[in-house]
Every structure is written in structure tokens, then in C-alpha cells.
């Protein structure tokens, strides 16, 4: 992981953690900047994502107009705030972590596409992809046992597709994808 340029971890993790907080990929002749930050509300203590992301966006803007930001956070308000904070400076901001897809896809006034949470791809049965019994035991006892992924029943597929103007880096369209009941 130390030598790979394909491992992106939260940019606001301590600098000694393997991987980088951002990078670029080439896609159909266009350079795309990718950034990940982790929120702080109800999450482990990390550096301030708002302060941390400013110099990263400045660095990436020297390389490309197309910048995608993944905000791994629990609180919806923190994700929306970061999206508004970055509006007009990045192409798309989306949230991850809660396993439940939100229905708030939009394009902010500055041209940044946004979705609070992409959602989970995986087992529909259970509790956010985990076997029900283990989750219930954790809530009932307060003991933190390792949870197991639900292996039975149907699956779901959650995703988002964003169209971006390559010249301006502005989002043109944001579409959620949600399919449930996959065998």
C-alpha cells in the first residue's frame, strides 16, 4: 500500500497512515482528481476535513478541472456542509458510510453535483448488510462482537452516475441508481 498510487485513504488521516488522501486517474483522455476525507461527527478523531481539503483542491486544480470528493461521514449535516463549502471548486461531492442511499441528488448553484449518501451494495436482508442476530446482540448487550455479512436472501445495488463538462468541470446531471431484489 505504501508504494501504490491507487490506494486513496482519507486525506485527513495522520500522515503516517499508508496511502494518499488524493490522486488522479486518466479516464477517456481526461484527468480526474479524486479526494477522500472523513467526517468528524460521531466518527473517530481525525483532522478537520474543511481545513484539510483546501490545499488539496488547489493542487488538483493545477492538474484538472474535474475533481470528485468522497466524504465518508455519519452526519448528513456535515456532508451537506462540506458539499456547500466546495461548491464551484469541485465537480462532484458524494457521501458514504451510512449504507442507506439518500434521495437528494442535486447540482449546487456553483456547478458542483451532490448526493449525501450513495448507499450500500450488498445483502438486503439483515441490518445494513450484516446478519441480524449479531447486530441485535450488540445493541442488547453493548458488547462489540465481530459482525458477519448476511449471506442469504436478495441483494441490492446502489450507485450514482454524474455527467461532468470536461472543459469547465461543472456537473451537468446527477442520477441515483437503486435496484433491490437482485437474486
Secondary structure as GFF3:
##gff-version 3
##sequence-region A 1 183
A	DSSP	beta_strand	22	27	.	.	.	ID=ss1
A	DSSP	beta_strand	30	38	.	.	.	ID=ss2
A	DSSP	alpha_helix	49	61	.	.	.	ID=ss3
A	DSSP	beta_strand	66	72	.	.	.	ID=ss4
A	DSSP	alpha_helix	76	86	.	.	.	ID=ss5
A	DSSP	beta_strand	92	96	.	.	.	ID=ss6
A	DSSP	beta_strand	106	107	.	.	.	ID=ss7
A	DSSP	beta_strand	113	115	.	.	.	ID=ss8
A	DSSP	beta_strand	122	123	.	.	.	ID=ss9
A	DSSP	alpha_helix	132	141	.	.	.	ID=ss10
A	DSSP	beta_strand	155	164	.	.	.	ID=ss11
A	DSSP	beta_strand	171	182	.	.	.	ID=ss12
###
